[in-house]
Amino acid sequence: MDFRQLRIFKSVYDAGSIVGAADVERCAPSVVAHHLVNLESHLKQQLFERSARGVSPTPEGRQFYHHAMAILRSIENAEGEMKNNTVGLTGRVVVGLAYSAVVGFGLPFIQRVMAEQPDLQLEIAESVSGSTIEHLISTDIDFAVAYNPPRDQRLALTPLLEEELVCLGKPELVGDTSKPLTMDEFLTKKFVLARRGPRGRPTPNERDVQKRLEEKASLFSQNVAAATMFVNSGSGVVLGTWANLRHQAFSSDIVGRPIINPAITRSLYLCERTDSPRSRSMAYVREVILECVMEEVSSGRWPSRSLRT
């Protein structure tokens, strides 16, 4: 098994066909097929089911994909580390950000990295927190900034902040914003709830609160745009944060109202894999994440309580 076989396997997996992988690798389809057969022979496993429509991974192929991605990312990091010994930071660092994290510090984070390290390739992956953690576990990304991640021995968790969840929506649905809304009152409204990923923990810090929310939700969504349209159209409300109101996705007439009895909070963490070597580029990006979050919180632009000293 060699590096090119792993790279070709990934291309076939991502493209869903040998012809598509050949286009990515800029070689003949016969070359791709040859390397794939040799890899399967070496592993003594069939990695793909072939059909007239293309290929689909077998269970063994899906399992091997995660190993291949980890190896390829390690090689990429090693190459970047060697180059970084003599020049400015290079290579690629992939950061998975929960939607609210994008709103909270995404722009200053991106602007700083681009200004300070123009040769570094920064990739942002945005999704709900549970899915972001799944991508980190499978080594698709280098860091995850996510809410209430699972306690897993494969993950190193750095607490960043705790923020209050409030009711966001049209004024006629939210009600009197000068008075808090009780949890029981919120549950009588039509509201959209972010669907957790398979490894995602409850969005609020309290599990019983999450259970009550799931029992009463009118709509579940892993798609932020769909949830935003639900709120902007006046179809219902959503649990969000004061920072969310800064984002242009919400229409200008969307308002917020605090929730009490109980107040609902969630905690944001910087998540890393404990078994992944950290390149200089990754160490730099990690430090910028921490500093940008602290700056947005301390300045008041991100209404929340810092969990860092």
Beta strands, then each sheet from edge to edge (+ up, - down):
strand 1: 48-51
strand 2: 54-57
strand 3: 92-98
strand 4: 121-127
strand 5: 143-147
strand 6: 155-169
strand 7: 181-182
strand 8: 191-194
strand 9: 219-221
strand 10: 237-240
strand 11: 255-257
strand 12: 259-260
strand 13: 264-273
strand 14: 305-306
sheet 1: 1+ 2-
sheet 2: 4+ 3+ 5+ 13- 6+ 10- 8- 9-
sheet 3: 4+ 3+ 5+ 13- 6+ 11-
sheet 4: 4+ 3+ 5+ 13- 6+ 14-
sheet 5: 7+ 12+
end
